[in-house]
Amino acid sequence: MHAESLPAHIHYAIGIDGGGTSTRARVVHRSGVVVGEGKAGASGLMQGIPQAWRHIAQAISHATEGRLQAGWPQPVPANCALGLGLAGANNRGWHADFLAADPGYARLKLESDAVTALWGAHGGNAGALVIVGTGAIGLALLPDGQQRVSGGWGFPCGDDGSGADIGLRAVNLTQRSLDGRAVAGPLSTAILQATGDTPDALLAWTGAARQFEYATLVPCVFAHEHQDPEAARLLCYSLEQLESLARAVDPNHTLPLVVAGSIGQRLVPRLSGLVGACVVPPQGDAMDGALTLCMQ
């Protein structure tokens, strides 16, 4: 970041990566010095605008607490440029509602977390990105500047193969094992234990659960894939969806591909030849992309 690119009244550039599980903030002083990074709860817009703004503020506070150099002013909205990549920002209604609740940032730019992750992954150059974490989406920036997007429709009707989707399918398996439609196995037993250990507790859990809660069940699926064919089947399904997203945004496999998200990164070694051959390490992360956004 170059100091001359910021107006004199803006002392900090802040990049936010906000999803259905957590919010990360990177704060950079106008001199180019990284003040710090902080983390807070989910700020995906599908979970509510007030929660998103609350967790963004907490992440920024955690990034700067006790880390400011002598003479640097305290970051407040009026002296900060804020770039945000938030899950759900591609929904026009949520996008508008979020911006309407701006507490007064000197500069505010908003894109989906997938877009900022794409920019960060390839340093703003052409490339593809597939994210399989709490949600799932594929994007590509083509050499001519056009963008392609596949997936990312949102939970529960979209985000195929994501953590939320796999968790939901594991809960459904558990329900079927409890009422006699499926045979109970190690996975369904573990899911029942994780959701309260009784059918009544499971019912109460599903009544309150959202995408984040379902995604927290995915470690149970990985833990039991070698003991339970149903767990292995769910992970094979997730891998198929990952590869489907990659092919949709880059049908000819000509672009470098970054695979991100907690599930995606665990599945990379299992990718088929054509898709796996395109995989490269990321040049940066979604916070880098968000910082680029706020400097535009």
Order of alpha helices (4+ residues) and beta strands (2+ residues): beta-beta-beta-alpha-beta-alpha-beta-alpha-beta-beta-beta-alpha-alpha-alpha-alpha-alpha-alpha-beta-alpha-alpha-alpha
